[in-house]
């Protein structure tokens, strides 16, 4: 198969620019997506975090820009200002490497709106990178014309849904030209999102770049049952085993992030925190300090799992399981990137195992571990034990006794006899339950007539 980075449909300048930034071998998502977008086809792309999807849409989008046309020709949306900033930097890097005369503007909430207006008026951007709220604002007030937009990309579409931005995206999509190519990139495709995308895409190309384990094979993904032990103390133990290069600890709320940060600082660790409750200026300063190696530990909410990209994360700890289970995948995706090895540990208690089973059904594989003598060692996974218990507990004592007898070596036909007995017992119970419901309904009707 020919290297897509050398495809003749890409401009010579863009091909040269890719070489300059050392893009030699495309990733799987780039090989599959770039030809589809170069053919001007709508696409829905499901790919895990860190798969190279940004350049999968950025390369064909930049290839389509008419440098002489001083209007927005491509709009790239992303649900957070941190992601918008990342995408803006990556776009400028490729543009500059290719020597293209393309104007790029970043429109994000939480930043100076008037300054953004001034830049748009002065530079006439051809690529707009925006958060949904600020984009909606500028389009609704007719600041941004959409007449010449030929590419509209929804990046991190599932996060866009989670954060409640589909209304703003809907507003924009209704106003796009008919020939505009729509592309959505997402780690997962929930039903609500699939229905939304179907509204604007007639038979899109569906591209699934599926890692069979969902989690990158470079990541050791462990599960640790803390039992009745103090979860904070367990966390401290894990952070001081083996001394990670950079550890990222995820909690569900700002309050928990604050509590963990305070606790770990008291233990003598140098810890940074990132969540929605700190100011934009403070967040940027913290990020600069983390990138400069001033912190070895960062405690964050899920905003950081999808909103920032911290290089060099060698350890991810899920201090608690998120309400949206898919976020476990996004959290773990912060480590083991670009072929580097990584380690993820999820802390649970036995009553949370149902959530782990759901994650396993989604394709997430866990290795059970425990702490012994100051080290992590394997332990037996009790998935099968719990399954057996739950199935037997649904039977009464009489039936449970028959099941135990059936497990012993018997003459041929004995096990079938036990199974029939269990089936008859269930049928009898169902009949009794139905009769009870009918009698109850009759009593209720009689009471209504008497009243």
C-alpha positions as CSV (number, residue, x, y, z in Angstrom):
1,X,0.0,0.0,0.0
2,X,1.3,3.4,-1.0
3,X,2.2,5.9,1.8
4,X,-0.8,8.3,2.1
5,X,1.6,11.1,3.1
6,X,3.0,10.8,-0.5
7,X,-0.4,10.8,-2.2
8,X,-0.4,13.0,-5.3
9,X,-3.7,14.5,-4.2
10,X,-1.8,16.3,-1.5
11,X,0.0,19.5,-2.5
12,X,3.8,19.3,-2.9
13,X,4.1,21.9,-0.1
14,X,2.1,19.8,2.3
15,X,4.0,16.7,1.5
16,X,7.3,18.5,2.1
17,X,5.9,20.0,5.4
18,X,5.0,16.5,6.7
19,X,8.6,15.4,6.1
20,X,9.9,18.4,8.0
21,X,7.9,17.5,11.1
22,X,9.0,13.8,10.7
23,X,5.7,12.4,9.6
24,X,7.0,9.5,7.7
25,X,4.7,6.5,8.5
26,X,1.0,7.1,8.8
27,X,-1.0,5.6,11.6
28,X,-3.9,3.3,10.9
29,X,-6.5,6.0,11.3
30,X,-4.6,8.3,9.0
31,X,-4.3,5.6,6.3
32,X,-8.1,5.1,6.5
33,X,-9.4,8.6,6.9
34,X,-7.2,10.8,4.7
35,X,-8.3,9.2,1.4
36,X,-12.0,9.4,2.3
37,X,-11.7,13.2,3.1
38,X,-9.6,13.8,0.0
39,X,-12.5,12.2,-1.9
40,X,-14.9,14.8,-0.3
41,X,-17.0,12.2,1.6
42,X,-18.7,12.6,4.9
43,X,-17.2,10.4,7.6
44,X,-17.8,9.2,11.2
45,X,-14.6,8.0,12.7
46,X,-14.3,6.0,15.9
47,X,-10.7,5.9,17.2
48,X,-9.1,5.6,20.6
49,X,-7.2,8.5,22.1
50,X,-3.6,8.9,20.9
51,X,-4.3,7.2,17.5
52,X,-3.2,10.1,15.4
53,X,-6.7,11.3,14.5
54,X,-5.9,15.1,14.6
55,X,-3.6,14.9,11.5
56,X,-6.1,12.5,9.9
57,X,-8.5,15.4,9.4
58,X,-6.0,18.3,9.5
59,X,-4.0,17.1,6.5
60,X,-6.9,16.9,4.0
61,X,-8.5,20.0,5.5
62,X,-5.4,22.1,4.9
63,X,-5.0,20.6,1.5
64,X,-8.4,22.0,0.4
65,X,-7.8,25.6,1.6
66,X,-7.7,28.2,-1.2
67,X,-5.1,30.7,0.0
68,X,-6.5,33.5,-2.2
69,X,-10.0,33.3,-0.7
70,X,-10.2,35.5,2.4
71,X,-13.1,33.7,4.1
72,X,-13.5,30.8,6.5
73,X,-13.3,27.6,4.5
74,X,-12.8,25.0,7.3
75,X,-14.3,25.0,10.9
76,X,-12.8,22.6,13.4
77,X,-14.8,22.3,16.7
78,X,-13.6,20.9,19.9
79,X,-15.4,20.9,23.3
80,X,-12.8,22.6,25.5
81,X,-10.5,25.6,25.3
82,X,-7.5,23.4,26.2
83,X,-8.2,21.1,23.2
84,X,-8.8,24.2,21.0
85,X,-5.4,25.5,22.0
86,X,-3.7,22.2,21.3
87,X,-5.4,21.9,17.9
88,X,-4.4,25.6,17.1
89,X,-0.7,24.9,17.9
90,X,-0.7,21.7,15.8
91,X,-2.3,23.4,12.9
92,X,0.2,26.3,12.9
93,X,3.0,23.8,13.2
94,X,2.0,22.0,10.0
95,X,1.1,25.2,8.2
96,X,4.5,26.8,8.9
97,X,6.4,23.6,8.0
98,X,4.6,23.5,4.7
99,X,5.2,27.2,4.1
100,X,1.4,27.7,3.4
101,X,-0.1,31.2,3.5
102,X,-3.1,30.2,5.5
103,X,-4.7,32.3,8.3
104,X,-5.8,30.4,11.3
105,X,-7.9,31.7,14.2
106,X,-8.8,30.3,17.5
107,X,-12.2,31.1,19.1
108,X,-12.7,29.8,22.6
109,X,-14.8,30.6,25.6
110,X,-13.0,32.0,28.7
111,X,-10.8,34.2,26.6
112,X,-11.0,37.9,25.5
113,X,-14.0,38.1,23.0
114,X,-13.1,41.6,21.8
115,X,-9.6,40.6,21.1
116,X,-10.8,37.6,19.1
117,X,-13.1,39.9,17.1
118,X,-10.2,42.3,16.4
119,X,-8.0,39.4,15.1
120,X,-10.7,38.1,12.9
121,X,-11.3,41.5,11.3
122,X,-7.6,42.0,10.8
123,X,-6.4,38.6,9.6
124,X,-9.5,37.2,7.7
125,X,-9.0,33.5,8.9
126,X,-9.5,30.6,6.5
127,X,-9.4,27.9,9.2
128,X,-11.4,28.5,12.4
129,X,-10.7,26.4,15.5
130,X,-13.4,26.9,18.0
131,X,-15.3,25.7,21.0
132,X,-19.1,25.3,20.3
133,X,-20.3,28.2,22.5
134,X,-18.0,30.9,21.1
135,X,-18.6,29.6,17.5
136,X,-22.4,29.8,18.0
137,X,-22.0,33.3,19.4
138,X,-20.0,34.6,16.3
139,X,-22.2,32.8,13.8
140,X,-25.5,33.9,15.4
141,X,-24.3,37.6,15.3
142,X,-23.2,37.1,11.7
143,X,-19.6,37.8,12.5
144,X,-18.4,34.7,10.7
145,X,-19.8,33.9,7.2
146,X,-20.3,30.2,6.5
147,X,-20.9,30.6,2.7
148,X,-17.5,29.3,1.7
149,X,-17.0,26.5,4.4
150,X,-16.2,23.2,2.7
151,X,-15.1,21.2,5.7
152,X,-16.7,21.0,9.2
153,X,-15.0,18.8,11.7
154,X,-16.5,17.8,15.1
155,X,-13.5,16.6,17.2
156,X,-14.1,14.6,20.4
157,X,-17.8,14.3,19.4
158,X,-18.7,12.1,22.4
159,X,-17.3,14.7,24.8
160,X,-19.2,17.4,22.9
161,X,-22.4,15.4,23.7
162,X,-21.4,14.9,27.4
163,X,-20.8,18.6,27.9
164,X,-24.2,19.5,26.4
165,X,-22.9,21.3,23.2
166,X,-25.0,19.4,20.6
167,X,-27.5,22.3,20.5
168,X,-24.7,24.8,19.4
169,X,-23.3,22.3,16.8
170,X,-26.9,21.7,15.5
171,X,-27.3,25.5,15.0
172,X,-24.1,25.7,13.0
173,X,-24.7,22.5,10.9
174,X,-28.1,23.8,9.8
175,X,-26.4,26.9,8.2
176,X,-23.5,25.1,6.4
177,X,-23.5,25.0,2.5
178,X,-24.9,21.8,1.0
179,X,-21.5,20.7,-0.4
180,X,-19.7,21.0,2.9
181,X,-18.0,17.8,4.0
182,X,-18.9,16.8,7.6
183,X,-16.6,14.7,9.7
184,X,-17.0,13.5,13.3
185,X,-14.2,12.0,15.4
186,X,-15.0,10.2,18.6
187,X,-13.6,7.6,21.0
188,X,-17.2,6.2,21.4
189,X,-20.4,6.6,19.4
190,X,-23.3,6.7,21.9
191,X,-26.8,6.2,20.4
192,X,-27.8,9.8,20.9
193,X,-24.7,11.0,19.1
194,X,-25.3,8.5,16.2
195,X,-28.9,9.8,15.8
196,X,-27.6,13.4,15.7
197,X,-25.0,12.7,13.1
198,X,-27.5,10.8,10.9
199,X,-29.5,14.0,10.7
200,X,-26.8,15.7,8.7
201,X,-24.9,12.9,7.1
202,X,-26.5,10.8,4.4
203,X,-24.7,7.4,4.3
204,X,-21.4,8.6,5.7
205,X,-18.2,6.5,5.6
206,X,-18.0,4.8,9.0
207,X,-14.4,4.2,10.0
208,X,-13.6,2.2,13.1
209,X,-10.0,2.0,14.1
210,X,-10.4,-0.6,16.8
211,X,-7.9,-1.7,19.2
212,X,-9.1,-5.1,20.3
213,X,-8.4,-4.3,23.9
214,X,-9.6,-0.7,23.7
215,X,-6.6,0.2,25.9
216,X,-3.3,0.6,24.1
217,X,-1.2,-2.6,24.3
218,X,1.7,-0.5,25.6
219,X,-0.3,0.1,28.8
220,X,-0.3,-2.3,31.8
221,X,-3.8,-1.8,33.1
222,X,-4.3,-2.9,36.7
223,X,-7.2,-3.2,39.1
224,X,-6.7,-2.8,42.9
225,X,-9.3,-3.7,45.4
226,X,-8.7,-1.4,48.4
227,X,-11.2,-3.2,50.6
228,X,-11.7,-1.6,54.0
229,X,-8.3,0.2,53.8
230,X,-7.9,4.0,53.7
231,X,-8.1,4.9,50.0
232,X,-5.8,8.0,50.4
233,X,-3.1,5.9,52.1
234,X,-3.3,3.3,49.3
235,X,-2.9,6.1,46.8
236,X,0.2,7.4,48.5
237,X,1.7,3.9,48.6
238,X,1.1,3.5,44.8
239,X,2.7,6.9,44.1
240,X,5.8,6.0,46.0
241,X,6.3,2.5,44.5
242,X,8.9,2.8,41.8
243,X,8.9,6.6,41.5
244,X,6.9,7.4,38.3
245,X,8.3,10.0,35.9
246,X,5.0,11.8,35.9
247,X,1.8,10.5,37.6
248,X,-1.7,11.7,36.7
249,X,-4.4,11.0,39.4
250,X,-8.1,11.4,38.4
251,X,-10.9,12.1,40.8
252,X,-14.6,12.9,40.0
253,X,-15.1,16.2,41.7
254,X,-13.2,19.5,42.3
255,X,-13.6,18.9,46.0
256,X,-12.0,15.5,45.9
257,X,-9.1,16.9,43.8
258,X,-8.6,19.6,46.4
259,X,-8.6,17.1,49.3
260,X,-6.2,14.7,47.6
261,X,-3.8,17.5,46.6
262,X,-3.8,18.8,50.2
263,X,-3.3,15.2,51.6
264,X,-0.4,14.4,49.2
265,X,1.4,17.7,49.9
266,X,1.2,16.9,53.6
267,X,3.0,13.7,52.8
268,X,5.9,15.6,51.3
269,X,5.0,15.2,47.6
270,X,5.1,18.1,45.1
271,X,1.7,18.1,43.6
272,X,-0.2,20.2,41.1
273,X,-4.0,20.3,40.6
274,X,-6.1,21.0,37.6
275,X,-9.9,21.4,37.6
276,X,-12.6,23.7,36.4
277,X,-12.6,25.8,39.6
278,X,-9.1,27.3,39.0
279,X,-8.7,30.4,36.9
280,X,-7.5,30.3,33.3
281,X,-4.3,32.1,34.2
282,X,-3.6,29.7,37.1
283,X,-4.2,26.7,34.9
284,X,-1.8,27.9,32.2
285,X,0.9,28.6,34.8
286,X,0.4,25.1,36.3
287,X,0.7,23.5,32.8
288,X,3.9,25.4,32.1
289,X,5.3,24.3,35.4
290,X,4.3,20.6,34.8
291,X,5.9,20.7,31.3
292,X,9.0,22.2,32.8
293,X,9.3,19.2,35.2
294,X,8.5,21.1,38.4
295,X,5.8,18.6,39.4
296,X,6.0,14.8,39.5
297,X,2.3,14.4,40.5
298,X,-0.9,16.0,39.0
299,X,-4.4,15.6,40.4
300,X,-7.2,16.4,38.0
301,X,-10.9,16.0,37.2
302,X,-12.0,14.5,33.9
303,X,-11.6,17.9,32.2
304,X,-7.9,17.1,32.0
305,X,-8.5,13.6,30.6
306,X,-9.8,15.0,27.4
307,X,-8.9,18.7,27.7
308,X,-5.1,18.7,28.1
309,X,-2.2,16.7,26.8
310,X,0.6,16.3,29.3
311,X,3.6,14.7,27.8
312,X,5.6,12.0,29.6
313,X,2.8,10.6,31.8
314,X,4.1,7.2,33.0
315,X,1.4,6.4,35.5
316,X,-2.4,7.1,35.6
317,X,-4.4,6.3,38.8
318,X,-8.2,6.3,38.8
319,X,-8.8,7.2,42.4
320,X,-12.5,6.6,41.8
321,X,-14.5,5.3,38.8
322,X,-16.2,8.1,36.8
323,X,-19.9,8.3,36.4
324,X,-19.5,8.0,32.7
325,X,-17.7,4.7,32.3
326,X,-16.2,5.7,28.9
327,X,-14.1,8.3,30.7
328,X,-12.0,5.4,32.2
329,X,-10.8,4.8,28.6
330,X,-10.0,8.4,28.1
331,X,-8.1,8.7,31.4
332,X,-6.0,5.6,30.8
333,X,-5.3,7.0,27.3
334,X,-3.2,9.7,28.8
335,X,-0.3,7.2,29.3
336,X,1.4,4.7,27.0
337,X,1.3,7.1,24.0
338,X,3.4,7.1,20.9
339,X,4.6,3.6,21.5
340,X,5.9,4.4,25.0
341,X,5.1,2.1,27.9
342,X,2.6,3.2,30.5
343,X,0.9,2.0,33.7
344,X,-2.7,2.5,34.8
345,X,-4.2,1.5,38.2
346,X,-7.9,1.7,39.0
347,X,-8.9,1.7,42.7
348,X,-12.2,-0.1,43.6
349,X,-14.1,-1.7,46.3
350,X,-16.0,-5.0,45.8
351,X,-19.4,-3.3,45.6
352,X,-18.1,-1.4,42.5
353,X,-17.3,-4.6,40.6
354,X,-20.5,-4.4,38.5
355,X,-19.0,-1.3,36.9
356,X,-15.8,-3.2,36.2
357,X,-17.9,-6.0,34.6
358,X,-19.5,-3.3,32.3
359,X,-16.0,-2.0,31.4
360,X,-14.8,-5.5,30.6
361,X,-17.9,-6.0,28.3
362,X,-16.7,-2.8,26.5
363,X,-13.4,-4.5,25.8
364,X,-11.3,-3.1,28.7
365,X,-9.0,-5.7,30.1
366,X,-7.8,-5.5,33.7
367,X,-5.2,-7.4,35.6
368,X,-6.0,-7.8,39.3
369,X,-3.2,-6.8,41.6
370,X,-2.5,-6.3,45.3
371,X,0.2,-4.6,47.4
372,X,2.5,-7.0,49.2
373,X,5.8,-6.1,50.8
374,X,5.8,-2.7,49.2
375,X,5.3,-4.0,45.6
376,X,2.4,-4.7,43.3
377,X,1.8,-8.4,42.7
378,X,-0.8,-10.3,40.7
379,X,-3.9,-11.7,42.5
380,X,-6.7,-13.9,41.3
381,X,-9.5,-12.2,39.4
382,X,-12.8,-13.0,41.2
383,X,-15.1,-12.3,38.2
384,X,-16.0,-16.0,37.7
385,X,-16.6,-16.5,41.4
386,X,-19.0,-13.6,41.6
387,X,-20.9,-14.8,38.4
388,X,-21.3,-18.3,40.0
389,X,-22.5,-16.7,43.2
390,X,-25.0,-14.4,41.5
391,X,-26.5,-17.3,39.5
392,X,-26.9,-19.6,42.4
393,X,-28.3,-17.0,44.7
394,X,-31.3,-16.5,42.5
395,X,-32.4,-20.1,43.4
396,X,-34.0,-21.0,46.7
397,X,-32.4,-23.5,49.1
398,X,-34.1,-26.5,47.6
399,X,-32.9,-25.8,44.1
400,X,-29.4,-24.8,45.2
401,X,-29.1,-28.3,46.8
402,X,-30.1,-29.9,43.5
403,X,-27.5,-27.8,41.7
404,X,-24.8,-29.0,44.1
405,X,-25.8,-32.6,43.6
406,X,-25.7,-32.1,39.8
407,X,-22.1,-31.0,40.1
408,X,-21.1,-34.5,41.3
409,X,-20.4,-37.4,39.0
410,X,-23.7,-39.2,38.3
411,X,-25.2,-41.6,35.8
412,X,-26.1,-40.4,32.3
413,X,-29.4,-38.4,32.3
414,X,-29.1,-37.2,35.9
415,X,-28.0,-33.7,35.0
416,X,-30.8,-33.4,32.5
417,X,-33.3,-34.4,35.2
418,X,-31.9,-31.7,37.5
419,X,-32.2,-29.1,34.8
420,X,-35.8,-30.1,34.1
421,X,-36.6,-29.9,37.8
422,X,-35.2,-26.3,38.0
423,X,-37.2,-25.3,34.9
424,X,-40.4,-26.8,36.4
425,X,-39.7,-25.0,39.7
426,X,-39.2,-21.7,37.9
427,X,-42.4,-22.2,35.9
428,X,-44.4,-23.0,39.0
429,X,-43.1,-19.9,40.7
430,X,-44.0,-17.8,37.7
431,X,-47.6,-19.2,37.7
432,X,-47.9,-18.3,41.4
433,X,-46.6,-14.8,40.8
434,X,-49.0,-14.2,37.9
435,X,-52.0,-15.4,40.0
436,X,-50.9,-13.1,42.8
437,X,-50.8,-10.1,40.3
438,X,-54.3,-11.0,38.9
439,X,-55.8,-11.2,42.4
440,X,-54.2,-7.9,43.4
441,X,-55.6,-6.2,40.3
442,X,-59.1,-7.6,41.0
443,X,-59.0,-6.3,44.6
444,X,-57.9,-2.8,43.3
445,X,-60.8,-2.7,40.8
446,X,-63.3,-3.8,43.4
447,X,-62.0,-1.1,45.8
448,X,-62.4,1.6,43.1
449,X,-66.0,0.5,42.4
450,X,-66.9,0.6,46.1
451,X,-65.4,4.1,46.4
